[in-house]
Amino acid sequence: MSVYVDDFKMAGRKAGLAKAWSAIRGPGKLELDDPTDLGPYLGCDQSRSTITRDEAAERLKNIYPLLGSGEPSAQKATNSATGDVKLIRYDMEPFHRQCVGKYKEIAKANGIEHVQLKMILFSEH
């Protein structure tokens, strides 16, 4: 569980999630809205996605040595019908655009019309 002010985020198996939410919600406990599916959390959009097992292994290749037990199996997170690995995709682009827009608004209000910024692009791989 992650809690930030009034934003709660919980992950786990369905049966465990229901039990965990009921442990903290209800009479004499926290008054919370019903849990919802993934959505914006702390300025970051979240969505479910899948990648191939090979792509998952490539993305994690630098993590494996830190685990000390070789390459972990992606079996538990694998969809048996397709062989794909389930993941949560985090997207900060809308929040970033909002921040840049606010910066431009403030800069213009203070007489700054143009500032040359160096952009650093990150690849997904």
C-alpha positions as CSV (number, residue, x, y, z in Angstrom):
1,M,0.0,0.0,0.0
2,S,1.1,3.5,-0.8
3,V,-0.6,6.5,0.9
4,Y,0.1,10.2,0.0
5,V,-2.3,12.6,1.7
6,D,-5.6,11.4,0.3
7,D,-4.3,9.2,-2.4
8,F,-4.2,5.5,-1.6
9,K,-2.8,2.8,-3.9
10,M,-2.8,-0.9,-3.1
11,A,-1.6,-3.9,-5.1
12,G,-2.1,-7.6,-4.6
13,R,-4.3,-10.6,-5.4
14,K,-8.0,-9.8,-5.7
15,A,-9.0,-11.8,-2.6
16,G,-6.2,-10.1,-0.6
17,L,-7.1,-6.6,-1.8
18,A,-10.8,-7.0,-0.8
19,K,-9.6,-8.1,2.7
20,A,-7.1,-5.4,3.0
21,W,-9.5,-2.6,2.0
22,S,-12.1,-3.9,4.4
23,A,-9.5,-3.8,7.2
24,I,-9.1,-0.1,6.8
25,R,-12.5,1.1,5.6
26,G,-15.9,1.2,7.3
27,P,-17.5,2.3,10.5
28,G,-14.9,3.4,13.1
29,K,-12.2,3.3,10.4
30,L,-11.3,5.4,7.4
31,E,-14.1,6.9,5.3
32,L,-12.9,6.3,1.8
33,D,-14.5,6.2,-1.6
34,D,-14.8,2.7,-3.2
35,P,-11.6,1.5,-4.8
36,T,-11.3,2.2,-8.5
37,D,-9.3,0.7,-11.3
38,L,-6.0,2.2,-12.4
39,G,-6.0,5.9,-13.1
40,P,-4.0,9.0,-12.4
41,Y,-1.9,8.8,-9.2
42,L,0.3,11.7,-8.0
43,G,0.4,13.2,-11.5
44,C,1.2,10.0,-13.2
45,D,-1.2,8.2,-15.6
46,Q,-1.3,4.4,-15.2
47,S,-2.5,1.7,-17.6
48,R,-2.2,-2.0,-18.0
49,S,-0.1,-3.3,-20.8
50,T,1.8,-6.4,-21.9
51,I,5.2,-7.1,-23.5
52,T,6.8,-10.3,-24.7
53,R,8.8,-12.5,-22.4
54,D,11.9,-11.6,-24.5
55,E,11.3,-7.9,-24.1
56,A,10.8,-8.3,-20.4
57,A,14.1,-10.2,-20.1
58,E,15.9,-7.5,-22.1
59,R,14.5,-4.7,-19.9
60,L,15.5,-6.6,-16.7
61,K,18.9,-7.9,-17.7
62,N,20.7,-5.3,-15.6
63,I,18.5,-6.1,-12.6
64,Y,19.2,-9.9,-12.6
65,P,22.7,-9.7,-11.2
66,L,21.4,-7.6,-8.2
67,L,19.1,-10.4,-7.3
68,G,21.9,-12.8,-6.8
69,S,19.8,-15.8,-7.9
70,G,20.2,-15.7,-11.6
71,E,17.4,-14.8,-14.0
72,P,13.9,-14.8,-12.3
73,S,11.0,-16.5,-14.1
74,A,8.4,-14.3,-15.6
75,Q,6.0,-17.3,-15.4
76,K,3.7,-15.8,-12.7
77,A,3.1,-12.6,-14.6
78,T,2.7,-14.4,-18.0
79,N,-0.6,-14.7,-19.8
80,S,-0.7,-18.4,-20.6
81,A,-2.8,-17.8,-23.8
82,T,-0.3,-15.4,-25.4
83,G,2.9,-15.8,-23.4
84,D,3.0,-12.1,-22.8
85,V,4.1,-10.5,-19.5
86,K,1.7,-8.2,-17.8
87,L,2.9,-4.8,-16.6
88,I,1.7,-1.4,-15.5
89,R,2.8,1.5,-17.7
90,Y,3.4,4.8,-16.0
91,D,3.0,8.0,-18.2
92,M,4.1,11.4,-16.9
93,E,3.7,13.2,-20.2
94,P,0.4,14.9,-19.5
95,F,1.7,16.1,-16.1
96,H,5.0,17.3,-17.7
97,R,3.0,19.2,-20.4
98,Q,1.0,20.9,-17.6
99,C,4.2,21.9,-15.8
100,V,5.7,23.4,-18.9
101,G,2.5,25.2,-19.7
102,K,2.5,26.8,-16.2
103,Y,6.2,27.7,-16.5
104,K,5.5,29.4,-19.8
105,E,2.5,31.3,-18.3
106,I,4.6,32.5,-15.4
107,A,7.6,33.4,-17.6
108,K,5.4,35.4,-20.0
109,A,3.8,37.3,-17.0
110,N,7.3,38.2,-15.9
111,G,8.5,39.5,-19.3
112,I,10.4,36.4,-20.3
113,E,9.2,35.6,-23.9
114,H,11.7,32.9,-24.9
115,V,14.2,30.6,-23.1
116,Q,16.3,28.1,-25.0
117,L,16.1,24.8,-23.2
118,K,18.2,21.7,-23.9
119,M,15.9,18.7,-24.3
120,I,17.1,15.3,-23.2
121,L,15.1,12.4,-24.7
122,F,15.0,9.0,-23.1
123,S,14.5,5.8,-25.1
124,E,12.1,3.1,-24.0
125,H,14.9,0.6,-24.4
